[in-house]
Amino acid sequence: MAEFSSFNQFYSYYLGEHANRICRRLHFVGSTLVILAIIAALLTGQARWLWLAPIAGYGFAWVGHFFFEKNRPATFRHPLYSLWGDWVMYAQMLRGKIRL
């Protein structure tokens, strides 16, 4: 995997690694569950909800990559860009810019 000089350069690669619609949907579900876990922690004052955030976020995404996209998640080599990419892609899916 090549190194990237900017997030924009990485994001182009990142989108190519998410061509499978089921993989994108699983990312969307996982990211939504991350948001809900954080909201639950804030509303209840119980930090134990926060354990669900990485499990849901990475769990759904990795199932999408290993079983549907059939590639290795970008987070293994570019964790920060990948996390940023997840949320940019999520926002674009919410707005309809990327097909869900």
N, C-alpha and C positions, 0 to 999 in steps of 0.2 A: 504494500500500500504506500503510495506516495505521501510525502509530507505536503502540507498545505500552508501557503503564506498568509491566508486570510480566511475568515469564516465563510465569506461568500464563495470562495473557491472550494472549500470543504462542502458547503451546503449543496452545491451542484452534484458532487460525488454522493453525498448523503441521500439525496432524492433518488438517484440511480439505484441505490441499495434498498429502496423501498418501492419497487415497481409493482410488487404483488399486492393486490387490493386487500386480501385477507390480512396480510402482514400490517398494512396501514391501519386497518380496522382494529386489529389487536393493540397496536400502539395507542390508538385513540381511546379504547376502553381502559387500558392501563393508566394512561395519563389522566383520564377522568376520575378513576379510582384514587389516584394520588391526590388530586384536588379534594375529593370527598373525605379522604382520610385526614388531611390537614384541617379541613373545616370541622370535622368531628372532634379532633383534638382541641381546637380552639373553643368550640361551643361547650364541650364537656369539661374542659380543663384537665383531661386525662391524656397524658403523653403516650400512653400505650397504643393509641390509634396510629401514631407516627411509624410504628413498626410495619404497618401495612403499606406505607408509601413506597419504599424501595422494592418490596416483594411484588406488589401490583405493577408498578412501573416497569421494572426489569423483567419480571416473570412473563407478562403478556407479550412484551417486545421480543424476548428471546424465543418464546414459542413461535412467534411469527417468523423470526429469522431462521430458526433451525428446521421447522417443519413445512413452511410455506415458501419463504423466500429462498431457502436453501443456501444461505450465506452466513458469514460470521458477523455478528453485530459490530458496528464501527466503534462502539463504546470500549471495546477491548484495546484498541490502539489510540483512540482519540476521545477519551472520556469527557472532557469539558466541551469540546466542539459538538460531540454527539448529544450531550444533555441539552445544549443550546438548540441544536438541530431538532430534537424531539419537540421542544416547545414552539419553535417557529413553525414546524410542520403541523402541530396541533392547532395553532392559531389559524393557519391557512386552511386546514380542513374545516374548522368551525365557520370560516367565512366563505367556504365553497370554492376557494381558489385551487385546492387540491381535492380530487374526487375521493370520497370516502367509500 
